[in-house]
Amino acid sequence: MTLKHSEPHPEQYTERYEAVVVGGGAAGLSAALVLGRARRRTLVVDAGEPRNAPAAHMQGFLSRDGMPPAEFLAVGREEIARYGVELVRGRAVDAVRGEDFIVVIEGGRTVRARQLVVATGLKDELPPVEGLAVRFGRDVLHCPYCHGWEVRDKAFGVLATSPLSVHQALMVTQWSKDVTLFLHTVDEEELTDDDMRRLATAGVRVVPGEVAAVLTEDDRLTGVRLGDGTAYDREVLFVAPRAVPRTDLLQRLGAEMTETPFGAYPVVDARGLTTVPGLWAAGNASGFAEQVVNAASRGYRAGAAINAELLMADLDRAVRV
């Protein structure tokens, strides 16, 4: 079902919520928790596609360090249910804005919302290297803050996907002094003199040539093989996936976007409000670098701001009457 922006809002859309949250990850559940505790009728639409699903554990979240992501989300869903927040499994496939937002959920269910939070996150697209995807989240990693402690002092490789991978290679030397940067699709001439000096000072070995495959043995990463057949022993491989923001709903609703090196993200204020009144973005739908703890914080902030917006709107309406 697709709604045209010119269509009026038909009265048969009777399921009306004060807030609808699209996305059931840390940001969305956090926003919903605050709204539920504020006694707001709230619906969470969860497609069940958390970015950190490949990881066995999440780190760096105070009091939840080492907790499996699936367990974290299960606890969050239990918590929002205590406050009457509804959760529906499915994907929000369309939305339009008039007096209220109309959100269409796959299967045809349509709901109205006075305020709409988009917390749909992003998708990581990995380089097309044989064997890479099946190891992602295990010993093919992207974030040293997320996983560095667990693989400390092992033999690291860094798969370059752009000159920015130099920064990644330098960063991971905090967790291991045995680091090799595989230039892969990056030409050595793309690296600056400062890049080369820093890599040399940090003790990072630089290997030109495209990586053809990730090597494994007994269900563990053992190295990489270049296109010319040369193999290098490594125990961990860091990579920078291409981030694909899930911002379709935001763009359909007319939110102003800004281009970044990691994709287009909505322009938001400090609370997460986009340039469209009543439309909010939180978590990785609002920016590339939001870790779980940051996403939860963003969701909390948006939830509190939405409650205040609803309260003031109702008071102003009562004054006019």
C-alpha positions as CSV (number, residue, x, y, z in Angstrom):
1,M,0.0,0.0,0.0
2,T,1.4,3.4,-1.0
3,L,0.0,6.7,0.1
4,K,0.3,9.8,-2.0
5,H,1.2,13.0,-0.2
6,S,-1.8,14.7,-1.8
7,E,-4.3,12.2,-0.3
8,P,-6.4,13.5,2.6
9,H,-6.2,11.6,5.9
10,P,-9.2,9.3,5.8
11,E,-11.2,8.9,9.0
12,Q,-11.1,5.1,8.8
13,Y,-7.5,5.2,10.1
14,T,-8.7,4.8,13.7
15,E,-5.6,3.4,15.4
16,R,-4.2,6.6,16.7
17,Y,-1.1,6.9,18.9
18,E,0.5,9.8,20.5
19,A,3.9,8.5,19.3
20,V,5.0,5.8,16.9
21,V,8.6,4.6,17.0
22,V,9.9,2.9,13.8
23,G,12.8,0.8,14.8
24,G,13.2,-1.6,17.8
25,G,16.9,-1.2,18.6
26,A,18.5,0.6,21.5
27,A,17.4,4.0,20.3
28,G,13.8,3.1,19.5
29,L,13.3,1.1,22.7
30,S,14.8,3.8,24.8
31,A,12.5,6.5,23.3
32,A,9.5,4.2,23.8
33,L,10.5,3.5,27.4
34,V,10.5,7.2,28.2
35,L,7.3,7.8,26.4
36,G,5.6,4.8,28.1
37,R,6.7,6.0,31.5
38,A,5.2,9.4,30.6
39,R,1.9,7.7,30.0
40,R,1.9,8.3,26.3
41,R,0.1,5.8,24.0
42,T,3.1,4.5,22.0
43,L,3.7,1.9,19.3
44,V,7.0,0.5,18.3
45,V,7.3,-1.0,14.8
46,D,10.2,-3.4,14.8
47,A,11.6,-5.0,11.6
48,G,14.0,-7.1,13.6
49,E,17.2,-6.0,11.8
50,P,19.6,-4.7,14.5
51,R,23.0,-3.6,13.1
52,N,24.9,-5.5,15.8
53,A,23.2,-8.9,15.3
54,P,26.4,-10.5,14.0
55,A,28.2,-9.8,17.3
56,A,28.0,-12.3,20.1
57,H,28.4,-9.6,22.8
58,M,28.3,-5.8,23.0
59,Q,30.8,-3.8,25.0
60,G,31.2,-0.4,26.4
61,F,27.7,0.0,27.8
62,L,28.1,0.6,31.5
63,S,26.4,-2.2,33.5
64,R,25.7,-4.1,30.3
65,D,29.3,-4.7,29.1
66,G,29.5,-8.2,27.5
67,M,25.8,-8.7,27.2
68,P,24.6,-10.4,24.1
69,P,22.7,-8.0,21.8
70,A,19.7,-10.2,21.5
71,E,19.4,-10.5,25.3
72,F,19.7,-6.7,25.6
73,L,16.8,-6.2,23.1
74,A,14.7,-8.9,24.8
75,V,15.1,-7.1,28.2
76,G,14.2,-3.8,26.5
77,R,11.0,-5.2,25.0
78,E,10.0,-6.6,28.4
79,E,10.6,-3.2,30.0
80,I,8.5,-1.1,27.5
81,A,5.7,-3.6,27.9
82,R,5.4,-2.8,31.6
83,Y,4.3,0.7,30.7
84,G,1.8,-0.3,28.1
85,V,3.9,0.3,25.0
86,E,2.7,-1.8,22.1
87,L,5.2,-3.6,19.8
88,V,4.5,-4.9,16.4
89,R,6.9,-7.0,14.4
90,G,7.1,-5.8,10.8
91,R,8.4,-3.1,8.6
92,A,7.1,0.4,8.2
93,V,6.8,0.6,4.4
94,D,5.5,4.1,3.9
95,A,4.5,7.3,5.8
96,V,3.0,10.6,5.0
97,R,2.4,13.7,7.1
98,G,-0.7,15.9,7.4
99,E,-2.4,16.8,10.6
100,D,-0.9,13.5,11.9
101,F,1.6,11.1,10.5
102,I,0.1,8.1,8.7
103,V,2.4,5.1,8.9
104,V,1.8,2.0,6.8
105,I,3.1,-1.3,8.1
106,E,3.8,-4.3,5.9
107,G,0.6,-6.4,5.6
108,G,-1.6,-3.3,5.3
109,R,-2.0,-2.1,8.9
110,T,-2.1,1.6,9.0
111,V,-1.7,3.8,12.1
112,R,-1.8,7.5,12.9
113,A,0.8,9.3,15.1
114,R,1.0,12.8,16.5
115,Q,4.8,12.4,16.7
116,L,7.0,10.0,14.7
117,V,10.5,8.7,15.7
118,V,12.6,7.0,13.0
119,A,15.2,4.8,14.6
120,T,15.8,2.4,11.7
121,G,19.6,2.4,12.0
122,L,21.9,1.4,9.1
123,K,23.1,-1.6,7.2
124,D,26.8,-2.6,6.9
125,E,27.9,-3.6,3.4
126,L,31.1,-5.6,3.4
127,P,33.7,-5.6,0.7
128,P,33.2,-8.6,-1.7
129,V,36.1,-10.7,-0.4
130,E,35.7,-14.5,-0.3
131,G,35.0,-15.7,3.2
132,L,34.8,-12.2,4.8
133,A,31.0,-12.0,5.5
134,V,30.8,-15.3,7.4
135,R,33.4,-14.1,9.9
136,F,32.0,-10.7,10.4
137,G,31.3,-10.1,14.1
138,R,33.6,-12.9,15.1
139,D,37.2,-12.3,14.0
140,V,36.4,-9.9,11.1
141,L,35.6,-6.8,13.0
142,H,35.0,-3.1,12.4
143,C,35.3,-1.3,15.7
144,P,38.2,-1.6,18.2
145,Y,36.1,0.1,20.9
146,C,33.5,-2.7,20.5
147,H,35.9,-5.6,20.2
148,G,39.5,-4.5,20.8
149,W,39.8,-5.8,24.3
150,E,38.6,-9.3,23.4
151,V,41.2,-9.7,20.7
152,R,44.1,-7.7,22.3
153,D,47.6,-8.6,21.4
154,K,46.7,-10.9,18.5
155,A,48.0,-10.5,15.0
156,F,45.8,-7.9,13.4
157,G,45.2,-7.1,9.7
158,V,43.3,-4.1,8.4
159,L,41.6,-4.3,5.1
160,A,41.8,-0.9,3.4
161,T,38.7,0.3,1.5
162,S,39.7,3.9,1.3
163,P,42.6,6.1,2.4
164,L,40.6,6.6,5.6
165,S,41.6,3.1,6.5
166,V,44.9,4.4,7.5
167,H,43.2,6.0,10.5
168,Q,41.7,2.6,11.4
169,A,45.1,0.9,11.2
170,L,46.6,3.5,13.5
171,M,43.8,3.2,16.0
172,V,44.0,-0.5,16.4
173,T,47.6,-0.3,17.4
174,Q,46.3,0.6,20.8
175,W,45.2,-3.0,21.2
176,S,48.0,-4.8,19.3
177,K,51.5,-3.9,18.2
178,D,51.4,-6.5,15.4
179,V,49.3,-4.7,12.7
180,T,49.4,-5.1,9.0
181,L,47.6,-2.8,6.6
182,F,46.5,-4.5,3.5
183,L,45.9,-1.8,0.9
184,H,43.5,-4.0,-1.1
185,T,41.8,-1.6,-3.5
186,V,43.7,1.5,-2.3
187,D,46.6,2.6,-4.4
188,E,49.8,3.3,-2.4
189,E,50.0,6.7,-4.1
190,E,46.7,7.7,-2.4
191,L,48.5,7.7,1.0
192,T,50.0,11.0,2.0
193,D,53.5,11.5,3.4
194,D,52.0,12.0,6.8
195,D,50.1,8.7,6.5
196,M,53.3,6.9,5.7
197,R,55.3,8.5,8.5
198,R,52.6,7.8,11.1
199,L,52.2,4.2,9.9
200,A,56.0,3.7,10.2
201,T,56.2,5.3,13.6
202,A,53.3,3.1,14.8
203,G,55.0,0.0,13.5
204,V,52.3,-0.8,11.0
205,R,53.4,-2.9,8.0
206,V,51.9,-1.8,4.7
207,V,51.2,-4.5,2.1
208,P,50.0,-3.5,-1.4
209,G,47.8,-5.7,-3.5
210,E,44.2,-6.8,-3.5
211,V,43.0,-9.3,-1.0
212,A,41.2,-12.2,-2.6
213,A,40.2,-14.3,0.3
214,V,40.0,-14.7,4.1
215,L,41.7,-17.9,5.2
216,T,40.2,-20.0,8.0
217,E,41.0,-23.3,9.8
218,D,39.0,-25.0,12.6
219,D,36.5,-22.2,12.5
220,R,38.9,-19.4,13.2
221,L,40.6,-16.9,11.0
222,T,44.2,-17.7,10.1
223,G,45.1,-15.2,7.5
224,V,44.4,-13.6,4.2
225,R,45.4,-14.5,0.6
226,L,46.2,-11.8,-2.0
227,G,45.2,-12.1,-5.6
228,D,48.7,-13.2,-6.6
229,G,48.5,-16.2,-4.2
230,T,50.7,-14.7,-1.4
231,A,49.3,-15.5,2.1
232,Y,49.8,-13.7,5.3
233,D,49.1,-15.1,8.7
234,R,46.7,-13.0,10.7
235,E,44.3,-13.8,13.6
236,V,42.0,-10.8,13.3
237,L,41.0,-8.7,10.4
238,F,39.5,-5.2,10.8
239,V,37.5,-3.7,8.0
240,A,35.4,-0.6,7.4
241,P,32.1,-1.6,6.0
242,R,30.2,0.8,3.7
243,A,27.4,2.2,5.9
244,V,24.0,2.4,4.2
245,P,21.6,4.5,6.3
246,R,18.0,3.3,6.5
247,T,16.6,6.8,6.1
248,D,13.9,6.1,3.4
249,L,11.0,7.2,5.6
250,L,12.8,10.4,6.6
251,Q,13.4,11.3,3.0
252,R,9.8,10.4,2.0
253,L,8.6,12.8,4.7
254,G,10.8,15.6,3.4
255,A,13.4,15.8,6.1
256,E,16.4,17.8,5.1
257,M,19.5,15.6,4.6
258,T,23.2,16.3,4.8
259,E,25.9,14.4,3.0
260,T,28.8,12.9,5.0
261,P,31.7,10.6,4.1
262,F,29.5,7.8,5.5
263,G,26.2,8.6,3.7
264,A,23.3,11.0,3.9
265,Y,21.9,11.7,7.3
266,P,19.0,14.0,8.5
267,V,19.7,17.4,9.8
268,V,18.6,17.3,13.5
269,D,18.8,19.6,16.5
270,A,20.3,18.6,19.8
271,R,17.1,16.6,20.7
272,G,16.9,14.7,17.5
273,L,14.1,16.8,15.8
274,T,14.4,16.9,12.0
275,T,13.5,19.8,9.9
276,V,9.9,18.4,9.6
277,P,7.8,19.3,12.7
278,G,7.0,16.2,14.8
279,L,9.5,14.0,13.0
280,W,12.5,12.7,15.0
281,A,15.6,10.7,14.2
282,A,17.6,8.7,16.7
283,G,20.4,6.2,16.8
284,N,22.2,5.3,13.5
285,A,19.4,6.8,11.5
286,S,20.7,10.1,12.8
287,G,24.4,9.5,12.4
288,F,27.0,6.9,11.6
289,A,29.0,6.8,14.8
290,E,26.3,6.0,17.4
291,Q,27.3,3.1,19.5
292,V,24.6,1.2,21.5
293,V,25.0,3.4,24.6
294,N,24.9,6.6,22.4
295,A,21.9,5.4,20.6
296,A,20.0,4.6,23.8
297,S,20.9,8.2,25.0
298,R,19.6,9.7,21.8
299,G,16.4,7.8,22.1
300,Y,15.9,8.9,25.7
301,R,16.5,12.5,24.8
302,A,14.0,12.3,21.9
303,G,11.4,10.6,24.1
304,A,11.6,13.3,26.7
305,A,11.4,16.1,24.2
306,I,8.4,14.5,22.5
307,N,6.5,14.3,25.8
308,A,7.2,18.0,26.3
309,E,6.1,18.8,22.8
310,L,2.8,16.9,23.2
311,L,2.2,18.5,26.6
312,M,2.7,22.1,25.4
313,A,0.6,21.5,22.2
314,D,-2.3,20.2,24.3
315,L,-2.1,23.1,26.7
316,D,-1.9,25.6,23.9
317,R,-4.9,24.0,22.2
318,A,-6.9,24.2,25.5
319,V,-6.0,27.8,25.9
320,R,-7.4,28.6,22.4
321,V,-10.6,26.8,23.2
